[in-house]
Amino acid sequence: MSEKYVDLHIHTNYSDGAFSPAEIVEYAKKTNLAAISITDHDSVDGIDEALQAAQGSDIEIIPGIELSSSSTDSDGQITEMHILGYYIDYKSEKLNETLSVFRKTRLERAYEILKKLKENGVNLKDESFLKNVGKKSIGRLHFAKAMINESFAGSVQDAFQRYLAVNKPAYVPKYYMSAADAINLILSVGGIPVMAHPYYIHYTDKAMFKSLIDSGLKGIEAWHSKHPESAVRKFLALAEEFNLIATGGSDCHGTYKNEPPLIGRIKVPYSVVENLKRQITINN
């Protein structure tokens, strides 16, 4: 029997992805994935659409989310940290009340970014991506794409490097909850909290890591499209050392450099899903 693979980190157009949840499911089918998780930034609104699209197929849809949070390291420095949540009760009133705060602050931030772009000569003619946001979670990637469409930037990387990244002219910090609060929120709605793409934060602070485990962290994302093999090995070892679940996914946001979507490119074994299911059993 051939090995089954999963992709547990995928974004849709309900946050900063290019594809609808239904399109994501179709791509997942084409790549013969056994399971996927929709993990939009601070949003759960694409999950029902994905579940509906997957009806009648063998693919499992794991309700998920990626919460924006921050943590303080041993030197007192605040570090951005994203926390993934799997098997969450995505219809929870408590969860959705919290996410409504994220939506409100993200929209306020978006208009501040727009103001700063104008002050720096970037006058976008089409601002419909702001006015039609609805329940969707808006972020800097939406601005980068709009800038590319109107020839203010040559690529997403160009837009970030010149305007949108930290310390650049149009950068505006976003609202964060603490990583501990993000972990507790996920636990309170029956989910499994996992540290997302730890390589992004160049994780070396074991004291901070242990404090998050004390708060209830259950896993760490070992496989990721931007994790070199050395990092994968490091995080797999870390998961074993601290008895955490090693998870993984592509972090797909759509097409990448005119290539097909990243969905399914990272070979994450189905055993990860089995480990998550075992944790749910323990929680219950």
C-alpha positions as CSV (number, residue, x, y, z in Angstrom):
1,M,0.0,0.0,0.0
2,S,1.4,3.4,-1.0
3,E,2.1,6.0,1.7
4,K,-0.7,8.5,2.4
5,Y,0.3,12.2,2.7
6,V,-1.4,15.3,4.2
7,D,-1.1,19.1,4.1
8,L,-2.1,20.7,7.3
9,H,-1.3,24.4,6.6
10,I,-3.3,26.0,3.8
11,H,-4.7,29.5,3.3
12,T,-7.8,30.4,1.2
13,N,-9.2,33.7,0.0
14,Y,-10.9,34.0,3.3
15,S,-7.6,35.3,4.5
16,D,-4.6,36.0,2.3
17,G,-4.8,33.0,-0.1
18,A,-5.6,33.2,-3.8
19,F,-7.9,30.2,-4.0
20,S,-11.4,29.5,-2.7
21,P,-11.8,26.6,-0.2
22,A,-13.5,24.6,-3.0
23,E,-10.5,25.2,-5.3
24,I,-8.2,24.1,-2.5
25,V,-10.1,20.8,-2.2
26,E,-9.9,20.2,-5.9
27,Y,-6.1,20.7,-5.9
28,A,-5.8,18.4,-2.9
29,K,-7.7,15.7,-4.8
30,K,-5.4,16.1,-7.8
31,T,-2.4,15.6,-5.6
32,N,-4.0,12.6,-3.9
33,L,-3.8,14.0,-0.4
34,A,-5.5,12.0,2.3
35,A,-6.2,15.0,4.5
36,I,-5.9,18.8,4.5
37,S,-6.5,21.5,7.0
38,I,-7.8,25.0,6.2
39,T,-5.8,27.3,8.5
40,D,-6.7,30.8,7.5
41,H,-5.2,33.7,9.4
42,D,-7.6,34.6,12.3
43,S,-10.6,33.3,10.3
44,V,-12.7,30.1,10.2
45,D,-15.1,31.2,7.6
46,G,-13.8,29.0,4.8
47,I,-14.1,25.7,6.6
48,D,-17.8,25.0,5.8
49,E,-17.2,25.6,2.1
50,A,-14.2,23.1,2.2
51,L,-16.3,20.5,4.0
52,Q,-19.1,20.8,1.4
53,A,-16.6,20.6,-1.5
54,A,-15.1,17.4,0.0
55,Q,-18.4,15.6,0.3
56,G,-18.5,12.3,-1.5
57,S,-14.7,12.1,-1.7
58,D,-12.1,10.3,0.6
59,I,-10.3,13.4,1.6
60,E,-10.5,14.5,5.2
61,I,-11.0,18.1,6.1
62,I,-9.5,19.1,9.5
63,P,-11.0,22.3,10.9
64,G,-8.1,24.6,11.6
65,I,-6.9,28.2,12.1
66,E,-3.7,30.2,12.3
67,L,-3.8,32.7,15.1
68,S,-1.6,35.8,15.1
69,S,0.2,36.1,18.4
70,S,3.4,37.2,20.1
71,S,5.7,35.9,22.8
72,T,8.4,37.4,24.9
73,D,11.8,35.7,24.8
74,S,14.3,35.3,27.6
75,D,15.9,38.7,26.8
76,G,12.6,40.5,27.0
77,Q,12.2,40.9,23.3
78,I,8.7,40.5,21.8
79,T,8.7,37.9,19.0
80,E,5.9,37.4,16.5
81,M,4.6,33.9,16.7
82,H,1.7,32.2,15.0
83,I,-0.2,29.4,16.6
84,L,-2.0,26.8,14.6
85,G,-5.1,25.1,16.0
86,Y,-6.4,21.7,14.7
87,Y,-9.8,20.0,15.3
88,I,-11.2,23.2,16.7
89,D,-14.9,23.8,17.3
90,Y,-15.0,26.5,14.6
91,K,-18.6,27.4,15.4
92,S,-17.8,28.3,19.0
93,E,-19.3,31.6,20.0
94,K,-16.3,32.4,22.1
95,L,-13.9,31.8,19.3
96,N,-15.9,33.8,16.8
97,E,-16.3,36.8,19.2
98,T,-12.5,36.9,19.5
99,L,-12.1,36.6,15.7
100,S,-14.4,39.5,15.2
101,V,-12.0,41.7,17.2
102,F,-9.2,40.5,14.8
103,R,-11.3,41.5,11.8
104,K,-12.1,44.9,13.1
105,T,-8.4,45.7,14.0
106,R,-7.2,44.3,10.7
107,L,-9.5,46.6,8.7
108,E,-8.4,49.6,10.8
109,R,-4.8,48.6,10.1
110,A,-5.5,48.2,6.4
111,Y,-6.7,51.8,6.1
112,E,-3.6,53.0,8.0
113,I,-1.4,51.1,5.5
114,L,-3.4,52.7,2.6
115,K,-2.8,56.1,4.1
116,K,1.0,55.5,4.5
117,L,1.2,54.1,0.9
118,K,-0.4,57.3,-0.4
119,E,2.0,59.4,1.6
120,N,4.8,57.6,-0.2
121,G,3.5,58.0,-3.7
122,V,1.6,54.8,-4.0
123,N,-1.9,55.9,-5.0
124,L,-3.9,52.7,-5.7
125,K,-6.8,53.4,-8.1
126,D,-8.6,50.2,-7.2
127,E,-9.4,49.9,-3.5
128,S,-12.2,47.4,-3.9
129,F,-10.2,44.8,-2.1
130,L,-10.8,46.9,1.1
131,K,-14.4,47.7,0.5
132,N,-15.4,44.1,-0.4
133,V,-13.6,42.5,2.5
134,G,-16.8,41.3,4.3
135,K,-15.9,38.5,6.7
136,K,-12.5,38.0,5.1
137,S,-9.3,38.6,7.0
138,I,-7.3,41.3,5.2
139,G,-3.5,41.6,5.4
140,R,-0.4,43.0,3.8
141,L,-0.4,40.4,1.0
142,H,-3.7,41.9,-0.3
143,F,-1.8,45.2,-0.7
144,A,1.2,43.6,-2.3
145,K,-1.0,42.0,-5.0
146,A,-2.9,45.3,-5.6
147,M,0.5,47.1,-6.0
148,I,1.6,44.5,-8.5
149,N,-1.7,44.8,-10.5
150,E,-1.1,48.6,-10.7
151,S,2.7,48.3,-11.4
152,F,3.8,49.8,-8.2
153,A,5.8,46.7,-7.4
154,G,7.3,43.9,-9.5
155,S,6.6,41.1,-7.1
156,V,5.2,40.4,-3.6
157,Q,8.8,40.4,-2.3
158,D,9.5,43.7,-4.0
159,A,6.3,45.2,-2.4
160,F,7.3,44.0,1.1
161,Q,11.0,45.0,0.8
162,R,10.2,48.6,-0.4
163,Y,7.0,49.3,1.5
164,L,5.3,46.7,3.7
165,A,7.9,44.9,5.7
166,V,8.9,45.9,9.3
167,N,10.6,49.3,9.3
168,K,9.5,50.1,5.8
169,P,7.4,53.3,5.0
170,A,4.0,51.6,4.9
171,Y,4.4,49.1,7.7
172,V,1.8,49.1,10.4
173,P,2.0,46.5,13.2
174,K,-1.1,44.2,13.5
175,Y,-3.1,43.3,16.6
176,Y,-1.7,40.3,18.5
177,M,-2.9,38.3,21.4
178,S,-0.2,36.7,23.5
179,A,0.9,33.2,22.4
180,A,-0.3,31.8,25.7
181,D,-3.7,33.3,25.2
182,A,-3.8,31.9,21.6
183,I,-3.0,28.5,23.0
184,N,-5.6,28.7,25.7
185,L,-8.2,29.9,23.2
186,I,-7.6,26.9,21.0
187,L,-7.7,24.5,24.0
188,S,-10.9,26.0,25.2
189,V,-12.6,25.2,21.9
190,G,-11.4,21.6,21.9
191,G,-8.5,22.1,19.6
192,I,-4.8,21.2,19.5
193,P,-2.4,24.2,19.6
194,V,0.8,23.9,17.5
195,M,3.6,26.4,16.9
196,A,3.7,27.4,13.3
197,H,6.8,27.6,11.1
198,P,9.3,27.9,14.0
199,Y,12.2,28.4,11.5
200,Y,10.7,31.8,10.7
201,I,11.4,33.0,14.3
202,H,14.9,31.3,14.3
203,Y,13.8,29.4,17.4
204,T,16.7,28.9,19.9
205,D,15.1,30.0,23.1
206,K,14.2,26.8,25.0
207,A,13.0,28.7,28.1
208,M,10.4,30.5,26.0
209,F,9.5,27.2,24.3
210,K,9.1,25.5,27.7
211,S,6.8,28.3,28.9
212,L,4.6,27.7,25.9
213,I,4.4,24.0,26.7
214,D,3.5,24.9,30.2
215,S,0.6,27.0,28.7
216,G,-0.6,23.9,26.8
217,L,1.3,23.9,23.5
218,K,0.9,20.3,22.1
219,G,2.8,20.4,18.8
220,I,5.4,22.0,16.5
221,E,5.3,22.4,12.8
222,A,8.4,20.5,11.6
223,W,7.7,20.1,7.9
224,H,7.1,23.4,6.0
225,S,7.8,24.7,2.5
226,K,10.5,27.0,3.8
227,H,12.1,24.6,6.3
228,P,15.4,23.2,5.0
229,E,16.1,19.6,5.8
230,S,18.4,20.5,8.6
231,A,15.5,22.5,10.3
232,V,13.1,19.6,9.8
233,R,15.5,17.3,11.6
234,K,16.0,19.9,14.3
235,F,12.2,20.3,14.9
236,L,11.5,16.6,14.8
237,A,14.2,16.1,17.5
238,L,12.6,18.9,19.5
239,A,9.2,17.3,19.2
240,E,10.6,14.1,20.5
241,E,12.5,15.7,23.3
242,F,9.4,17.5,24.6
243,N,6.9,14.9,23.7
244,L,5.1,17.1,21.2
245,I,3.3,16.2,18.0
246,A,5.3,17.0,14.9
247,T,3.0,18.5,12.2
248,G,3.6,19.9,8.8
249,G,2.1,21.6,5.7
250,S,3.0,23.7,2.7
251,D,1.6,27.1,4.0
252,C,0.1,27.4,0.5
253,H,-1.3,30.9,-0.4
254,G,-1.9,30.2,-4.0
255,T,0.5,30.1,-7.0
256,Y,4.2,30.6,-6.4
257,K,6.5,32.3,-8.9
258,N,4.2,31.2,-11.8
259,E,4.5,27.6,-10.6
260,P,1.7,25.3,-9.5
261,P,0.4,25.7,-6.0
262,L,2.5,24.4,-3.1
263,I,-0.3,22.1,-2.0
264,G,1.0,18.6,-1.4
265,R,4.6,19.4,-2.2
266,I,5.8,18.8,1.3
267,K,5.6,15.1,2.1
268,V,3.9,15.0,5.5
269,P,2.9,11.5,6.5
270,Y,-0.6,10.6,7.4
271,S,0.7,9.4,10.8
272,V,0.6,13.1,11.8
273,V,-3.2,13.1,11.6
274,E,-3.3,9.8,13.6
275,N,-1.2,11.5,16.3
276,L,-3.6,14.5,16.3
277,K,-6.6,12.2,16.6
278,R,-4.9,10.4,19.6
279,Q,-4.4,13.7,21.3
280,I,-8.1,14.6,20.8
281,T,-9.0,11.3,22.5
282,I,-6.7,12.2,25.4
283,N,-8.2,15.7,25.7
284,N,-11.7,14.2,25.8
